[in-house]
Amino acid sequence: MYSELEDISPRKDGTVLKRHVKHGDGKLLPDCSVVRLLAKSVTAGGVDLIAPTALEFTMGNGEVCDALECACCHLTPGEEAIVTCEPSLAVDEALSLKLPENWSDHVEFRVVMMDCIQYPPDKKTMTESERLKLVLERKAVAARLFREGRAALAVQRYSGIVNFLDYPDQLFSDEAARANARELKLICQLNRAACLLKTGDAKRAAVCCTGVLAHHPRNVKALFRRASAHIEMQMYDDALGDIRQCCEIEPQNKDARKLLQGLLRREREAEKLLFSKMASELSPKSREVKRRTHEQTEPPSEVCSSSGVVSPDKALPVVETDLKDQDTAHEPGSPTSEVQLMEQLDLELKATAASSRELVSPSR
């Protein structure tokens, strides 16, 4: 008996779904586990795409497609499941799986988590040098995934590093090593925000930046990326506050100055649009149009006659009024044209914000 569909996509947006077929043993496997996965079948549009294939790989390294990476995080050893995903998440070099351009059918994998060949080391038993080495290796993997356009997987890698470095004082005895760990955690938080912005998760990106700013209130990257997130969420006043701080801290920052100019222009246009609407509402022409519209839409009232009360369906007909003067939608300076300008400005702001989302590198 198959289970209900489970959304296992990173953003819970339905792009990767899992249906349980057979129970496994033990617990879910952590990042960096070396596993063997059997792809029993892969189908799309009723067509078999591959023969049964066994794969051996390290979880989280991007050695298999995004759909299988997501699946591995939700499979216990011995478990069998059906994983359904969008075509773009199914292309897999390890399986020699390619799809024609413009392919629209969802892809269905039937997989078995055969076993875990090697578990990652326990950070409690690792030496301090081994901990630092592991962090740097996972950070390099995350940066590679980001460059390859696999931002959702990069988010998971950066999140793992941030969690790993939660308590640097307990992981490192030397103060210099602790300071280095704190800087690495800061960098990974900022890079996680960049990845989240790339995936369209502006809310979580803003949360990441706020976490950084709680400890480093003058961090320009955090301010800029939180401003970018606020723009995506249409929180323009908050974005303006952040970007103004950026320019105060780094007056020569070209990206921040350009974004500030765009936000100030949008603020001016928003005020003009507001005043235009207010003036339109108060104009005699607008009041006359509203009065006529109200008269035409008002339900017919009972009309008295010499013989008594006339029913509503025999009431005097409403005289139709020419309302052509309402059609000002495309006149220069009309509300519609101003709204279109605002939409264009919003697009330009998003493009400007997106132009500065490179990953942060260590300063030492």
C-alpha positions in Angstrom: 0.0 0.0 0.0 1.4 3.4 -1.1 1.5 6.2 1.4 0.2 9.8 0.8 2.4 12.1 -1.2 4.9 14.1 0.8 6.4 17.4 -0.4 10.2 17.0 0.1 11.2 20.0 -2.0 13.5 22.5 -0.2 10.9 25.3 -0.4 7.9 23.0 0.0 6.6 24.2 -3.4 5.6 20.8 -4.8 8.5 20.5 -7.2 9.7 17.2 -5.6 7.2 14.8 -4.2 7.8 11.4 -2.4 5.4 8.5 -2.1 6.5 5.8 0.4 6.4 2.2 -0.9 8.4 0.1 1.6 9.7 0.9 5.1 13.4 1.1 5.8 15.5 0.6 9.0 17.2 3.1 11.2 17.3 6.9 11.0 17.6 9.4 8.2 21.1 9.8 6.9 23.1 13.0 7.5 24.9 15.2 5.0 28.2 13.8 3.8 27.1 10.2 4.1 28.4 7.9 1.4 25.4 5.9 0.2 24.3 3.3 -2.4 21.0 4.1 -4.1 19.2 1.8 -6.6 17.2 3.6 -9.3 14.9 0.8 -10.2 13.1 2.8 -12.9 12.8 6.3 -14.3 9.8 7.2 -16.4 8.3 10.3 -18.0 5.1 10.4 -20.0 4.8 6.7 -19.8 8.2 6.1 -21.3 11.0 4.1 -19.5 14.1 6.3 -19.6 16.8 4.0 -18.0 17.5 0.5 -17.0 17.8 -0.3 -13.3 21.0 1.4 -12.1 22.9 1.4 -8.8 24.6 4.6 -7.7 27.3 5.3 -5.1 27.8 8.9 -4.1 28.3 11.3 -1.2 25.1 13.0 -0.1 25.1 16.8 -0.6 27.9 17.0 -3.1 25.7 17.4 -6.1 26.9 14.2 -7.7 23.3 13.3 -8.6 20.4 15.4 -9.7 18.5 17.7 -7.4 15.5 15.4 -7.2 17.6 12.5 -5.9 19.6 14.8 -3.5 16.2 15.8 -2.0 15.1 12.2 -1.9 18.2 11.0 -0.1 17.5 13.4 2.8 14.1 11.7 3.3 15.0 8.0 2.9 16.2 5.6 5.6 18.4 2.6 4.7 16.3 -0.1 3.0 13.4 2.3 2.2 11.8 2.2 -1.2 9.9 5.2 -2.6 8.5 6.8 -5.7 9.9 10.3 -6.3 8.2 12.7 -8.7 9.7 15.9 -9.8 9.8 18.7 -12.4 11.9 17.9 -15.5 14.6 20.5 -14.7 15.4 18.7 -11.4 15.8 15.3 -13.0 18.7 15.7 -15.5 21.4 13.4 -14.1 24.8 12.7 -15.6 25.4 9.7 -13.3 22.3 8.0 -14.8 23.0 9.4 -18.3 19.6 10.9 -18.0 18.8 13.7 -20.4 15.5 15.1 -21.5 14.5 16.9 -24.7 14.2 20.7 -24.6 10.7 22.0 -23.6 9.9 18.6 -22.0 6.8 19.2 -19.8 5.9 15.8 -18.3 7.0 15.2 -14.7 9.7 12.6 -14.2 9.1 9.6 -11.8 11.9 7.8 -10.1 11.4 4.5 -8.2 14.4 4.2 -5.8 15.7 2.1 -3.0 18.2 3.4 -0.4 20.3 0.3 -0.3 22.7 1.2 2.5 25.1 3.7 3.9 28.7 2.8 3.1 30.3 5.5 5.3 28.8 7.8 7.8 30.4 11.3 8.3 32.6 11.8 11.3 31.1 12.9 14.6 32.2 16.4 15.4 32.4 15.6 19.1 35.2 13.1 18.4 37.0 15.1 15.6 40.2 17.1 16.3 40.0 20.9 15.9 42.0 20.7 12.6 39.6 18.1 11.3 36.6 20.3 12.2 38.0 23.3 10.4 38.9 21.1 7.4 35.4 19.7 7.1 33.9 23.2 7.3 36.1 24.5 4.5 35.4 21.5 2.4 31.6 21.9 2.7 31.9 25.6 2.1 33.7 24.9 -1.2 31.0 22.4 -2.2 28.3 25.0 -1.5 30.2 27.7 -3.5 30.5 25.2 -6.4 26.8 24.4 -6.3 25.9 28.1 -6.3 28.1 28.7 -9.4 26.4 25.7 -11.1 23.0 27.3 -10.6 21.9 24.8 -7.9 21.2 27.5 -5.3 18.7 25.3 -3.4 21.3 22.7 -2.7 23.8 25.4 -1.8 21.4 26.7 0.8 21.4 23.3 2.5 25.2 23.1 2.5 25.6 26.6 4.0 22.8 25.9 6.6 24.8 22.8 7.6 27.9 24.8 8.2 26.1 27.5 10.2 24.6 24.8 12.4 28.0 23.0 12.8 29.6 26.3 14.0 26.8 27.2 16.4 29.1 27.1 19.4 32.6 27.9 18.3 33.9 28.2 21.9 33.1 24.6 22.4 34.7 23.5 19.2 38.0 25.4 19.3 40.3 26.0 22.3 42.5 28.7 20.6 41.1 32.2 20.5 42.4 32.8 16.9 40.6 29.6 15.8 37.4 30.7 17.5 37.6 34.1 15.7 38.2 32.3 12.4 35.2 30.1 13.1 33.0 33.1 13.9 34.0 34.8 10.7 33.3 31.6 8.7 29.9 31.4 10.2 29.2 35.0 9.3 30.3 34.4 5.7 28.1 31.3 5.4 25.1 33.2 6.8 25.6 35.9 4.2 26.1 33.4 1.4 23.0 31.5 2.5 21.1 34.8 2.2 22.4 35.2 -1.4 21.3 31.7 -2.3 17.9 32.2 -0.8 17.4 35.4 -2.8 18.4 33.4 -5.9 15.7 30.8 -5.1 13.1 33.5 -4.5 12.9 33.0 -0.7 13.2 36.6 0.3 11.7 36.2 3.7 14.3 33.7 4.9 17.0 35.7 3.3 16.0 38.7 5.3 16.0 36.6 8.5 19.6 35.5 7.7 20.7 39.0 7.3 19.0 40.2 10.4 20.9 37.5 12.3 24.2 38.8 11.0 23.3 42.4 11.8 22.4 41.5 15.4 26.1 40.9 15.9 27.5 43.2 13.2 25.2 46.1 12.7 27.5 47.8 10.2 27.9 44.9 7.9 27.3 46.3 4.4 26.7 43.0 2.7 24.0 42.1 5.3 22.4 45.5 4.9 22.4 45.4 1.1 21.0 41.8 0.9 18.3 42.6 3.5 17.4 45.6 1.4 17.2 43.3 -1.7 15.0 41.0 0.3 12.7 43.8 1.3 12.4 45.0 -2.3 11.3 41.4 -3.3 8.7 41.6 -0.5 7.7 45.1 -1.6 8.7 46.5 1.8 10.2 49.6 0.2 10.5 51.8 3.3 12.5 49.1 5.1 14.7 48.7 2.0 15.3 52.4 1.9 16.4 52.4 5.6 18.9 49.6 5.0 20.4 51.0 1.9 20.8 54.5 3.4 22.8 52.8 6.2 25.0 51.2 3.5 25.7 54.5 1.9 26.5 56.1 5.2 29.0 53.3 6.0 30.5 53.1 2.5 29.7 56.3 0.6 31.6 55.1 -2.5 29.7 51.8 -2.8 28.4 52.1 -6.4 25.9 49.3 -6.0 24.4 50.8 -2.9 24.3 54.3 -4.3 22.6 53.0 -7.5 20.0 51.2 -5.4 19.4 54.2 -3.2 18.8 56.4 -6.3 16.3 53.8 -7.6 14.4 53.7 -4.2 14.3 57.5 -3.9 12.9 57.8 -7.4 10.3 55.1 -6.6 9.4 57.0 -3.4 8.9 60.3 -5.4 6.8 58.5 -8.0 4.7 56.8 -5.3 3.9 60.2 -3.8 3.0 61.6 -7.2 0.7 58.7 -7.8 -1.0 59.2 -4.4 -1.5 62.9 -5.0 -2.8 62.2 -8.5 -5.4 59.8 -7.1 -6.4 62.2 -4.4 -6.8 65.0 -7.0 -8.8 62.7 -9.3 -11.1 61.8 -6.5 -11.8 65.4 -5.6 -12.2 66.8 -9.1 -15.8 67.9 -10.2 -15.5 65.7 -13.2 -14.8 62.6 -11.0 -17.7 63.5 -8.6 -20.1 63.9 -11.6 -19.1 60.5 -13.0 -19.6 58.8 -9.6 -23.0 60.5 -9.3 -24.2 59.3 -12.7 -22.8 55.8 -12.1 -24.6 55.6 -8.8 -27.9 56.7 -10.4 -27.6 54.0 -13.1 -26.8 51.2 -10.6 -29.3 52.2 -8.0 -32.2 49.7 -7.8 -35.5 51.0 -9.1 -37.8 52.5 -6.5 -41.6 52.1 -6.4 -43.4 54.8 -8.4 -46.8 56.0 -7.4 -49.7 56.4 -9.9 -53.3 57.5 -9.7 -54.3 53.9 -9.2 -51.9 53.2 -6.4 -48.3 51.9 -6.3 -46.6 50.8 -9.4 -44.4 47.7 -9.1 -40.7 48.1 -9.6 -40.7 46.4 -13.1 -43.0 49.2 -14.3 -41.0 52.0 -12.8 -39.8 54.8 -14.9 -36.7 53.7 -16.9 -33.3 55.2 -16.0 -32.0 57.4 -18.7 -28.6 56.1 -19.9 -25.9 58.6 -19.6 -22.8 58.9 -21.7 -19.9 58.0 -19.5 -17.1 58.2 -22.1 -15.4 60.8 -20.0 -14.5 58.0 -17.6 -12.2 56.5 -20.2 -9.0 58.2 -19.3 -7.0 55.1 -18.6 -4.3 55.7 -21.3 -4.1 59.5 -21.2 -0.7 60.8 -20.3 -0.5 61.4 -16.6 -3.5 59.1 -15.9 -3.5 56.7 -13.0 -3.0 53.7 -15.2 0.1 55.1 -16.9 1.5 56.1 -13.5 0.9 52.6 -12.2 2.7 51.2 -15.2 5.6 53.4 -14.4 5.7 52.2 -10.8 5.7 48.6 -12.1 8.6 49.4 -14.3 10.5 51.0 -11.5 9.9 47.9 -9.3 11.4 45.7 -12.0 14.4 48.0 -12.3 14.9 47.9 -8.5 14.9 44.1 -8.5 17.4 44.0 -11.3 19.7 46.4 -9.5 19.5 44.5 -6.3 20.2 41.2 -8.1 23.3 42.5 -9.8 25.3 42.3 -6.5 24.7 38.9 -5.1 28.2 37.3 -5.4 29.3 35.1 -2.6 31.4 36.4 0.2 35.0 35.2 0.7 37.1 35.1 3.9 39.1 38.2 4.6 42.0 36.1 5.8 
